Amino acid sequence: MITLLDPGHGIGTPGKRSPDGRLREYAYNRSLARSIQSRLTALGLDARIIVPEDEDISLQERCRRVNDICLAEGTANVILLSLHLNAAGKGDRWMDARGWSCFTTRGDTGADRLASCLYDAAKFHLPGMRLRTDYTDGDPDIEKDFYVLRHTLCPAALTENLFQDNLEDYAFLLSAPGHQALVDLHVVGITTYLSSL
């Protein structure tokens, strides 16, 4: 099974940073993706980063890269995780919104189980943190037809790893324990999902 990691946004994407400019989403996502990849590889799993560039690669190109791997390896042998930081504003002031969340496309899909495994891991690795959920269809993931989820062939989920424009979330994100918690959350969620197949 191949785990594809998509570090969302690029260096040139407008906004996508903390109000003080210290936390840049493109850099944080890439650091998170490299750490997750390293841990999964150490466990003997095939993990690949589909956007190694710092530049903002288009959504169409990201999907093409994922789908090329799906077609070569078999869609049933691939999962995609797109990594992001959330924001309530435009990056110009601190906001109140907080929390971690995971998105899948609308309807009952293969990604729902992956998202549930990630939420279970988030409960353990983010104790006391708000988990943003939507149980209207019986599971915790939030359903939105984000382009990278809708236009890829494999089960795909997108995580919003706290709010870069909330002071408490921001401090956690920049701390070594915070970064490690997010790495652990994703590694445990992914490996739990893979062991259930």
N, C-alpha and C positions, 0 to 999 in steps of 0.2 A: 504494500500500500504506500502511495506517495502522498505526502502532505505538502501542499503548496502554500507559501506564505506571501501575502501581498502587503507590503508596507505602504499604506495609503498616502497619497499626496506627494508632492515634490518640493524642492527648494524654492521654486518660483511661484507656488500656489499662493494667491493673496490671502492675507489673514493667517489662519492656522498657526497661531502662536499665543503664548501667554501675553497679557497686557504689558508686562515689563520687557518682553522680547527675549527673555532668558530661555524659555522652553519653546523649542521649534518642533512642530508636530512631525515634519518629514524626518528629522534627525532621530527623534525619540522612537518613531515607528520602526526605523531601520535598525536601531540598536536593539529594540525588543525582538524584531524578527531574527537577527543574527544570534541572539541569546537562545531563543526558542529552537532555532535550527541546530545550534551546537548541542543542546541538551538532547534533542530527539536523535541526532546522529550518534551521540554517545550511547544511546539505548539500542543502537543497531537499526534505527528506522531511516527511511529515505525521506529527507526533508529538503525542499528547495525554495529559494527566494526567487520569485518571478520578476521582481523589479530591483536589480542590484544598483541601478543608476540613482543618483541624487535628483536628477531632473524629473519633472512631472510627466510621466508617461501616460498617454491618453487611456481612457477607460476601454476603448475599442482594442487598443494594442495589448493591454493587460489581459483582456478576455481572449484575444487571439493566442497569446502565449499559453494560457491555461488550457484552452481547447485543443491546441496542437499536442500538448502532453496527454490530454484525455484520449485523443484519437490514436496516438501512438501506443499508449499503455493500457487503454481500456477505461472507460468512464467509471466503471465499478471499482477501479483500483486507485482512484484519485479523490482527494478532498481539498478544498480551498478555505483558507482563513485569511480574511482581509482585516488588517490591524489599523485602528484609528484612535485618535483622542477626540473627545467631544468638546463642544463649546456652546454656551448659551448666547453669547454676543458675537461681536465682530472683531474681538481681539484688542479693543481700545479701552476696556475697563473691566474690573473684577465683577463677577456675577455670583448669584446665589445657588444656581443649579449644581447638583452633585450626582455622582453615582456611576456605576458600571452597567453596561447593557450589551446584549447580543441580538443581532438581526438575522432573519432569514427571509426568503420570499414568501408571498402569500400562499396559503393552502398547506396541505399535508405533504411534506417533501422529505427526502432523505437527510436534509440538513437539520430537521427538527430534533432528531436524536443527538446529533453533534452539539447543537445549541444547549440542550438539556444537560449534557455532560459538562459543558463549560459553566453553566449556571451552578451545578452542584459543586464544581471546583471553586467557583467564585465565593460561594457561601463559606467555604473552609479557609481560603487564602485571603479573603478580604473581610475579616470579622468586623462587625460594626459598621461597615460601609453600606450605603444604600445600593440595592440592586434594583434597577429599573426593569420592570416586567410587564407583560400583557398576557393574562391567563384566559382571555375570552375564548380561545380555542382549546383550552385544556393544558397548554404547556407555556413555559415562561418567556420564550423568545418573542421579540417584537417583529411583526411582519411588515416589511416594506419592500417594494420592488426596486431596490437599488440596482443600478446598471450592472455592476460586477457580479451580483448575485443572480440576476435574471438572465444574463447572457453567457453564463458559463455552463458547461455540460455536466459537471460533477456536483455532488453536495457541497454547498458553499455557505459560509456564515461570516458575518462581519461583527467584530467587537469594537465597542466604543469604551476605551479604557480610561474612564474618569474624565473630569472636565479640566482642561488646561486653563480656563479663565475663572476657576474657583480657587481661592487661596488655600483652603484645606486640601483639596485634591491635588493642587499644584505642588504643595510641599511634600505630599506623599509620593507623587510621581518622581520628583527630583531626588528623593532619598534612596539610598542603596536598598533598604528593606522593601520599599515600595516597588521598585523596579523588579526585585527578585520575586515578590509576591505575584506580580503580573506574569512573569516568566513561568513560575510554578503553576499558576492557574491554567495557563494555556497548555503546558506540557501534560498536566494531569488530565485536563479535559479531553485532549486529543488522544492520549494513550488509553483512557477509559473507553472512549468511543471505539477506537480500533480493536480493543479487546472484546468488544461486544459483537463484532461482525462475525 
